[in-house]
Amino acid sequence: MLRAMSVGRLLGRTMLGILLPTSDKWLMLWSLLAYLIVRSM
């Protein structure tokens, strides 16, 4: 349960990072992080 909440928080932070104006490098990093999180679920 706690793990699911932390994963949700990480995903929310990832979405914020994607939505906020960021450089392409940061966008790629956020996308990779989101991909790894979803894959590990």
C-alpha positions as a printed Julia matrix, in Angstrom:
41×3 Matrix{Float64}:
  0.0    0.0     0.0
  2.73   2.45    0.99
  4.76   1.41   -2.02
  1.82   2.09   -4.35
  1.42   5.55   -2.83
  5.11   6.39   -3.32
  4.93   5.13   -6.92
  1.88   7.32   -7.51
  3.73  10.3    -6.06
  6.71   9.6    -8.33
  4.4    9.36  -11.34
  2.77  12.66  -10.37
  6.19  14.29  -10.11
  7.1   12.83  -13.51
  3.94  14.28  -15.06
  4.8   17.68  -13.53
  8.29  17.46  -14.98
  6.88  16.7   -18.43
  4.22  19.42  -18.29
  6.58  22.11  -17.03
  8.67  23.86  -19.69
 11.83  21.78  -19.84
 14.68  21.2   -22.23
 14.66  18.11  -24.47
 17.33  16.45  -22.31
 15.18  16.73  -19.17
 12.12  15.56  -21.1
 14.01  12.43  -22.15
 15.17  11.79  -18.57
 11.63  12.15  -17.2
 10.24   9.84  -19.9
 12.9    7.23  -19.1
 12.15   7.49  -15.38
  8.41   7.08  -15.99
  9.09   4.07  -18.24
 11.25   2.4   -15.6
  8.67   3.03  -12.86
  5.82   1.61  -14.94
  7.92  -1.41  -15.93
  8.83  -2.22  -12.32
  5.18  -2.22  -11.21
